[in-house]
Amino acid sequence: MKIMIIGGTNFIGPVVASCLEKQGHNVTLFHREKSYSPHYAEIQGDCDSPDALKKAIELACPDMIIHMIAMYQSHIEALEKALDGQKMKLLLISSVDVYKGFEVFNKLSPASIEPIPFTERSPLRDIRFPYRGKPGINFGYYYDKILVEQIALQSPVLDTVIVRLGMVYGKNDPNRRFRDIIHQINRGAKTIKINEKIAAFKTCKCYVENIAQGIALTAQKGTIGEIYNLADNEIFSELEWNQIIAKLMNWNGEFLITYEDNGFELVKAANLDQHLVVDSNKIRKELGFTETITLETGLLNTIQWEVNHNLG
């Protein structure tokens, strides 16, 4: 199958491209800056530009497009214009931040705690543009994956399959989800403080190579019009994540649970009583997804990347 990946050169995209290539697919990357990757055909362009997308589609002649970076509804509208009536299968990479629980977690409304885990049928956010006005988030004003999903599913030219990702970690993770704990241990800390609410908080973190395998699997087997949550099965509290990392790093220090808010910005910014856990049984049962990289291996790879790059 000929597959064009929009935005395939940063964190998750290159791993997806590698999975697809190993499965025998012909992969073309469409992105703004040249990556100098010897493995794939590359087309430079802006995903906001219908003209650039149209030229790329004419060159690549894809059977499917995987859109890794559709953050605004304008991204889908640009793709529709580029297709100019031509039908195209689209695998849209979305986020579990569409669920109502993320609205509660981010204190966007006084809504009650949502039950976990979130399934594909769980309520979505009532509040749109969840990151609008958030400091340090440049893309936040028009960002909303709910609107992106809706316009893609309703499109007369796009045969859309959607994957909603959990919180992905691994090499090149721009969010660097384990940076603090890894660098505290690597610097030789004897004790590490963690707020009680953060310690108990549960999320759906997932390793990038497993996520890429799930995306590649959905590209082959996903049903048009369907939505699939994609996350690891193992769910831990933040304290448990830290303890697993500490063990892998042979740390003999002590975690100190504190009841103070000082120095823990997340305690004030978020409702930590709302855990962020999703159910990924659908993609496992219907498409046969299973993790190929163990928890320990994924974390060890992530630890090595953080330490070796000394990005602290």
N, C-alpha and C positions, 0 to 999 in steps of 0.2 A: 504494500500500500504506500502511496505517496502522501507524506504528511508534512504540512508546513506548521512550524511552531512559532507563534508570535511571542517574542520576549523570551527566548530560550538560552540566554547567555549568562545569567547571574547565579542564582542559588539553586533552585529546584530544576529549572529548565534544562541545564546541561546534563543532569542525571537522567531526566526523562528522555532526552535525545539519545543518550547512550543506551538506555534500555530498549528503545525502539529500534535502533540500529542493530543491536545484537539479535533482535527478533526478525531481522531481515527487511525492515521497512526502509524506504528511501526518504531521508529526512532533510528538510530545508529549514534554515533559521531565518526569521525576519525580525530585524531589530535595528536600533538606531546607530550603534557603534560597532565597528568591525571587531570581532573577537579573535581573529587569526586562528580559528580552529581548523585543523587540517582534515577533520573527519566529515564535515558537512558542507553542503552548498549554503552560501550566505547571501542574503539580500538585505541591503541597508535601506531603512525607511522609517517613517513615523506612523505608529498605529492610529494616530488621529487623522491621518491623511487618506481619504478614499482613493486618490490618484496613485499614491505610493502603494497602497494595498492592491489596487487593481493590477498594476504592473507586476507586482510580486506573484499574484495569483496566475497571471498569464505566463510568467516564466516558469513557475514551479508546477503548474497543473496539478494541484493537490487533490487527493480523494477526500481528505479530511484536514481541518484546521484545528490546532490546539491553541487556545488563547490563554496564555499564562498570566497576562497583565491587564485584563479588562476590569478596570476599577470604576469607570464612569459609564453611564448609558451611551454617551457619545462614542465610546469605543466600539460598541456594537452597531450603532447607527452608521459609523464610517465603514465598517465591514459590509453592512447591507448595501450601501451605495456602491462600494467597490464591486460587489457581485453582480449588480445591475440585472437582477432577475434570475441569475444562475443559482441553482440549488447547491447547497454545500452542507456537509456534515460538520458540526462544530462540537468539540469537546471544550466546555467552558470550565475553567478552574476558578472556583468560588471559595468561600470561607464559611466556617461555622459561626462567624460573627453575625450572620443573618438572624440567628435565633434570639428569641425574646430574652433569654437568660443573659445575653451580653448587654442588653439594655439595662437590666437590673444590676448587673455587675458594675457597669460604668456609671451608675446613678443618673441615668438619663431620664428616668421617671420614677415615681414612687410605687411602681408595680410590685406585687408580691413575689417572693422567691419562686422560681420555676423549678419543677421537679426534674431530676436528672435520672438517667442520661437523656440528652436531646436526641430524638429520632428525626428522620426526614419529615415526619408529620407533626413535629413539635411546632408551637406557635412561633411566628417570626416577629421581629421587632415592629412596634408601632411607630417608633421614632425613626425618621429617616436622617441620613447624613450623620452618622454617629460620631465621627471624628471632627466635625465642623467646630472650629474655635479651639481645638486642642493644641497646646503649645508644642512646637517641634515636629508637627506632622504636616508637611508641605502639601500633600495630596488630599488633605482631609475635607476641603470645602465641598467638592462635588462627589466624593467617594461614597458609594453605597452599592454593595453587591446584590441587595434585594432588587433594586431597579435594573441592574445589569442582567440578572437572571430572568426577570419578567420580560424584558424586551427581547431577549434571546429566545425564550420559549415561545413567544407570540409571533416571532418573525415568520413571514411567508416564504423566506428563502433559506432559512437556517434550520437544519434538522439537528436539534440541540440535545446534548447529554451534559449533565452537570455533576461535577465532583466538588464537594465541600470539604476543604482541608481543615484538620486540627492544627495545633501549634507545632510547626515543623522545626527541628533542630538538626545540626550537623555542620560539616565543613562549609564555610562561606555564608553561614546564617547571618543576615544583616541585623537581626534582633539579638543575637548572641545570648540565648536564653539561660545558659549556665555560666556565663562569664564571671559573675561575682564569686560564686562558690569555688570555681576552679582556681581563680587567681588568689583568693584568700588562702586556700590550702597550699598552692604552689609557692606562696611567699612565706610559708612556715607558720601560719597562725596556730596558736595553741587552743584558742577557744573561738567559736563563731556564734554571734548572737542572731537569733531569729525570732521575730514577733510571733506570739501565740496564734494569731489569726492567719498570718501568712503560713506558719508551720502546718496548719490544718487544711489549708486551701488546696483543692484538687482541680487539676486540669488534664486535658487530653493532649499530651505532647507525643510527637511521633518523629521517627528518624527519617531523614531525607531519602535514603535509598529505598526504604520500604514504601514511602509515599510515591516515589517515582515509578516503582513496580506497579503500584495500584493504578496510577494514571495510565501507564502503558497498557495494562490489562483492560481498563475501561475503554480505551481507544479501540480495542479489538472486539470487546464483548458487550459494551454498554448499550442499553436499549434507548432509542430515541425518545425524548420526552421524560426520561427518568432522572432522578436526583439520587446521588450516593454520598453518604458521609464516608470520609476516609481518615482513619486514625488508628493508632495502636490499640490493642485490646487491654494492655496492662495500664491501670490507672493508679497513680500514687499521689499522696499529699506532697507539698513542697518539702517538708522535713524528710519524707521518705526518699524523694529524689536526691536531696543533699546527702543523705546517709549512703545511698547507693554509690554516688560519685565519690564520696569520702573513702569508701571501702575499695573502690577500683584504684584510687590514688594512694592506697596504703597509709591513710591518715589516721593517727592515733589521738587526735585532739577530742574536744568536747563541744557539743552543741548546747548553747544556753538559751532556753526559752525565756523571752522577756515579755512583760505585760505593758511595756511602755511603747508609745507611738513615735517618740522622737527618733528621727533617722530612718523611719520606715514610711516613705511617701505613699506607698501603695495602700497602707492601712487607711489613710485619710481620703485618698482619691477613689477607692473602689469599695463596693459592698462584697466583702470576702465571705459572707454567708452564702452567696450565690456561687456554687461550684460550677466549673465549665467543663463538663464531661459529656461526650457524645457517644452514641451507639453506632457501631460500624457493622452490625450483623447483616445488613442488607447486601452490602458489597461482598461480604464473605460467603453468604448463602447463594446469592444469585449469580455472581461472577467467579466465585472460587478464590477470592483474595486471601492470602495469608502472608505474614511477615517472613522474609527470607533472611534478614539480618537480625541477630539476637539483640536483646536490650543491651547486654554487656558490650558486645562488639560495637554497636552504634555509639554508645557513650564513650568507649575507649577511643574511637576515631575522633569524636568531638573534642575530648580532653586533649588529645595529641595536637589537634589543629590549634586549639586555643593557646596551649603552652608554647608550641613551636613558633607561632606567629607573634607571640607576646604582644597581643593587641590591647592589653590592659589600659 
